[in-house]
Amino acid sequence: MKLRSEFLSHRNGGEAFIIPADGAKFSGLVRGNRTLGDVADLIKDDTNEQAIITAMREKYDAPAGVIERDVKKALEILREIGALDEH
């Protein structure tokens, strides 16, 4: 999976933003936390859910299941707006 080229990600402090560019069917702005920003950074290159979870585990010390749940939620949001290319 990869972030579609019609979407941009931006960070401002502890907030992350997913912004549609020309050609995106979604119009609006997605505002999220640091996890959304980390996931967006990781999907700038082609990857998969397990690789994202592994990278997040290396970065954060969180109780079992928390990282998995948060990554799944971030990917769900990105799917809902059509921001993921899941060839």
Stockholm file with secondary structure:
# STOCKHOLM 1.0

chainA/1-87         MKLRSEFLSHRNGGEAFIIPADGAKFSGLVRGNRTLGDVADLIKDDTNEQAIITAMREKYDAPAGVIERDVKKALEILREIGALDEH
#=GR chainA/1-87 SS CEECTTEEEEEETTEEEEEECTTCSCCSCEEECHHHHHHHHHTTSSCCHHHHHHHHHHHCCCCTTHHHHHHHHHHHHHHHTTCEECC
#=GC SS_cons        CEECTTEEEEEETTEEEEEECTTCSCCSCEEECHHHHHHHHHTTSSCCHHHHHHHHHHHCCCCTTHHHHHHHHHHHHHHHTTCEECC
//
